Amino acid sequence: MAERPEDLNLPNAVITRIIKEALPDGVNISKEARSAISRAASVFVLYATSCANNFAMKGKRKTLNASDVLSAMEEMEFQRFITPLKEALEAYRREQKGKKEASEQKKKDKDKKDSEEQDKSREEEEEDEERLDEDDQNEEEEIDN
């Protein structure tokens, strides 16, 4: 847990980026207003986390999941955020699934390449052994002659 209240604030760079994306071009914001929004955002995150944690505890779980957060939004009377959150969650899941599939395909390709390289290496070793055997036979024949 945080030792000081300031430790609970979101990073200023994150807050500034969110504010700039939310405001029209050419609109500025004072440091005082940015600080107030930062504190309000931190309080909101803490409250939402606490509510979501209550749902996890009711389910006898220690890990918060997406349904806990969605239930917390409803309990906090932020129903209008539920649909956009569900859409964002589905997009996130699709993205993660795509990344996982790409990673698995990359691993399969690497394993296949490694297997082919091992086969090639074995073939080269066998060819080298055959040449050595032939050289040994040729030397034996020369010695016999």
C-alpha positions as CSV (number, residue, x, y, z in Angstrom):
1,M,0.0,0.0,0.0
2,A,1.0,3.6,-0.4
3,E,2.8,5.3,2.4
4,R,1.7,8.9,1.5
5,P,-1.5,10.2,-0.2
6,E,0.6,11.6,-3.1
7,D,1.7,8.1,-3.9
8,L,-1.9,7.3,-4.9
9,N,-2.0,9.9,-7.6
10,L,-1.8,8.9,-11.3
11,P,1.3,10.1,-13.2
12,N,1.1,13.6,-14.4
13,A,2.1,12.7,-17.9
14,V,-0.8,10.2,-18.2
15,I,-3.3,12.8,-16.9
16,T,-1.9,15.5,-19.2
17,R,-2.2,13.1,-22.3
18,I,-5.8,12.2,-21.3
19,I,-6.8,15.8,-20.9
20,K,-5.2,16.8,-24.2
21,E,-7.1,14.0,-26.0
22,A,-10.4,15.1,-24.3
23,L,-10.2,18.8,-25.0
24,P,-10.5,20.5,-28.4
25,D,-7.3,21.9,-30.0
26,G,-6.3,25.3,-28.7
27,V,-7.9,24.8,-25.3
28,N,-5.4,25.0,-22.4
29,I,-5.7,23.9,-18.8
30,S,-4.1,25.4,-15.8
31,K,-1.8,23.5,-13.4
32,E,-4.3,23.8,-10.7
33,A,-7.1,22.3,-12.9
34,R,-4.8,19.5,-14.0
35,S,-3.9,18.8,-10.4
36,A,-7.6,18.7,-9.4
37,I,-8.4,16.4,-12.3
38,S,-5.5,14.2,-11.3
39,R,-6.8,13.9,-7.7
40,A,-10.3,13.3,-8.9
41,A,-9.2,10.5,-11.3
42,S,-7.2,8.9,-8.5
43,V,-10.2,9.0,-6.1
44,F,-12.3,7.5,-8.9
45,V,-9.8,4.6,-9.5
46,L,-9.6,3.9,-5.8
47,Y,-13.4,3.9,-5.4
48,A,-13.9,1.7,-8.4
49,T,-11.2,-0.7,-7.3
50,S,-12.8,-0.9,-3.8
51,C,-16.2,-1.6,-5.2
52,A,-14.8,-4.2,-7.6
53,N,-12.9,-5.8,-4.7
54,N,-16.2,-6.1,-2.8
55,F,-17.6,-8.2,-5.7
56,A,-14.5,-10.4,-5.8
57,M,-14.8,-10.9,-2.0
58,K,-18.5,-11.9,-2.4
59,G,-17.3,-14.5,-4.9
60,K,-14.7,-15.6,-2.4
61,R,-11.9,-14.6,-4.8
62,K,-8.7,-12.6,-4.3
63,T,-8.4,-11.6,-7.9
64,L,-10.5,-8.9,-9.4
65,N,-11.7,-9.6,-12.9
66,A,-13.5,-7.7,-15.7
67,S,-17.0,-8.7,-14.5
68,D,-16.1,-7.3,-11.0
69,V,-15.2,-3.9,-12.6
70,L,-18.4,-3.9,-14.7
71,S,-20.5,-4.7,-11.7
72,A,-18.8,-2.0,-9.7
73,M,-19.6,0.5,-12.5
74,E,-23.2,-0.4,-12.3
75,E,-23.2,-0.2,-8.5
76,M,-21.6,3.2,-8.7
77,E,-24.4,4.2,-11.1
78,F,-22.1,4.6,-14.1
79,Q,-24.3,2.5,-16.4
80,R,-23.5,4.6,-19.4
81,F,-19.9,3.4,-19.2
82,I,-20.7,-0.3,-19.2
83,T,-21.3,-0.7,-22.9
84,P,-18.1,1.2,-23.9
85,L,-16.2,-0.8,-21.3
86,K,-17.6,-4.1,-22.6
87,E,-16.6,-3.1,-26.2
88,A,-13.1,-2.1,-25.0
89,L,-12.8,-5.4,-23.2
90,E,-13.8,-7.4,-26.2
91,A,-11.3,-5.5,-28.4
92,Y,-8.6,-6.2,-25.8
93,R,-9.5,-9.9,-25.7
94,R,-9.4,-10.1,-29.5
95,E,-6.0,-8.3,-29.5
96,Q,-4.6,-10.7,-26.9
97,K,-6.0,-13.7,-28.8
98,G,-4.3,-12.4,-32.0
99,K,-1.0,-11.9,-30.2
100,K,-1.2,-15.4,-28.6
101,E,-1.9,-17.0,-32.0
102,A,0.9,-15.0,-33.6
103,S,3.3,-16.0,-30.8
104,E,2.3,-19.7,-31.2
105,Q,2.7,-19.6,-35.0
106,K,6.1,-17.9,-34.5
107,K,7.1,-20.7,-32.1
108,K,5.9,-23.4,-34.5
109,D,7.9,-21.8,-37.3
110,K,11.0,-21.5,-35.1
111,D,10.6,-25.2,-34.0
112,K,10.2,-26.2,-37.7
113,K,13.3,-24.2,-38.7
114,D,15.3,-25.6,-35.8
115,S,14.2,-29.1,-36.8
116,E,15.2,-28.6,-40.4
117,E,18.6,-27.2,-39.3
118,Q,19.2,-30.2,-37.1
119,D,18.3,-32.5,-39.9
120,K,20.7,-30.7,-42.2
121,S,23.4,-30.8,-39.6
122,R,22.9,-34.5,-39.2
123,E,23.1,-35.1,-42.9
124,E,26.3,-33.0,-43.1
125,E,27.8,-35.1,-40.2
126,E,26.8,-38.3,-41.9
127,E,28.4,-37.1,-45.2
128,D,31.5,-36.1,-43.3
129,E,31.7,-39.6,-41.7
130,E,31.3,-41.2,-45.1
131,R,34.1,-39.1,-46.5
132,L,36.3,-40.0,-43.5
133,D,35.5,-43.7,-44.0
134,E,36.3,-43.4,-47.7
135,D,39.6,-41.6,-46.9
136,D,40.5,-44.3,-44.4
137,Q,39.8,-47.0,-46.9
138,N,41.8,-45.2,-49.6
139,E,44.7,-44.9,-47.1
140,E,44.5,-48.6,-46.3
141,E,44.5,-49.4,-50.0
142,E,47.5,-47.2,-50.5
143,I,49.4,-48.8,-47.7
144,D,48.5,-52.3,-49.0
145,N,49.9,-51.3,-52.4
